[in-house]
Amino acid sequence: MAFDKDAFLTALDSMTVMELNDLVKAIEEKFGVSAAAMAAPAAGGAAGAGAAAAEEKTDFNLVLSEAGGNKVGVIKVVREITGLGLKEAKDMVDGAPKVLKEGMPKADAEAAKKKLEEAGAKAELK
């Protein structure tokens, strides 16, 4: 039986964040690897980039400050932005202030912030 990459990627695309998290944990246990250990050297290299990188910020974190009066609309927008399931998105909105997404390009972050504000929420970029 041949491995079907397209079917695997389609299955991954339909998973919730919680299901993906469980999959990563299972892969870590099965093969004795750690996704966090692979990311640590990259973070260390980025920290040593110097003051030039700190002056011109290119990646932004989208923070939901307040849900506002239209929580249902805000939950819909949070689901659209993050790809979370209904329960996870509701928990994020209920737990505001929360970081919705990290490391977003400026244009995407501003568009997402605008969508949240149009839905009645208060959001900020950090």
Salt bridges, closest charged atoms under 4 A:
GLU66 OE2 - LYS122 NZ 3.94
GLU80 OE2 - LYS115 NZ 2.43
ASP91 OD2 - LYS87 NZ 3.10
ASP94 OD1 - LYS71 NZ 2.64
ASP94 OD2 - LYS90 NZ 2.66
GLU117 OE2 - LYS113 NZ 3.81
GLU124 OE2 - LYS126 NZ 3.53
